[in-house]
Amino acid sequence: MLSYIPLVFATVRARIAEIRADERGYSTETVLVTALLVAAALAVMAIIIAAVTRKAGEIGGSM
């Protein structure tokens, strides 16, 4: 019975190593993070464009 314990530990370690080496979800995660970063960049660009347009309107209207 005690001789099976090292075998069980070795099997569990091998399974854990196999799971850690599996990178199938990596591409999905990368696409999701990239999409979120693009959305954030577009939002920041929209805010900046709105601010610049508002300031340009104030400059043109004061003449």
C-alpha positions as a printed Julia matrix, in Angstrom:
63×3 Matrix{Float64}:
   0.0    0.0     0.0
   2.76   2.47    0.87
   4.55   1.73   -2.38
   1.65   3.3    -4.3
   2.04   6.71   -2.62
   5.15   7.76   -4.63
   3.4    6.58   -7.79
   0.35   8.7    -6.96
   2.52  11.76   -6.27
   4.45  11.27   -9.51
   1.21  10.95  -11.46
  -0.25  14.08   -9.88
   2.94  16.04  -10.59
   2.93  14.87  -14.2
  -0.72  15.91  -14.64
  -0.09  19.33  -13.11
   2.92  19.85  -15.39
   0.8   18.85  -18.38
  -1.94  21.3   -17.43
   0.55  24.13  -16.95
   2.13  23.46  -20.33
  -1.24  23.67  -22.1
  -1.54  27.13  -23.68
  -4.71  26.72  -25.7
  -6.47  29.52  -23.81
  -3.56  31.92  -24.29
  -4.66  33.14  -27.71
  -8.2   33.82  -26.5
  -6.88  35.76  -23.53
  -4.56  37.77  -25.76
  -7.37  38.66  -28.16
  -9.63  39.73  -25.31
  -6.97  41.91  -23.65
  -6.05  43.46  -27.0
  -9.69  44.25  -27.74
 -10.09  45.91  -24.33
  -6.95  47.99  -24.87
  -8.18  49.09  -28.3
 -11.55  50.08  -26.85
  -9.83  52.07  -24.09
  -7.59  53.81  -26.63
 -10.59  54.75  -28.77
 -12.38  56.16  -25.73
  -9.35  58.26  -24.78
  -9.01  59.5   -28.36
 -12.68  60.51  -28.4
 -12.24  62.45  -25.16
  -9.15  64.24  -26.47
 -10.8   65.08  -29.8
 -13.85  66.47  -27.99
 -11.66  68.61  -25.74
  -9.58  69.95  -28.63
 -12.7   70.7   -30.67
 -14.27  72.53  -27.74
 -11.14  74.63  -27.21
 -10.9   75.37  -30.93
 -14.51  76.55  -30.88
 -13.75  78.87  -27.97
 -10.78  80.37  -29.82
 -12.74  80.92  -33.03
 -15.74  82.39  -31.23
 -13.8   85.07  -29.33
 -12.84  87.07  -32.46
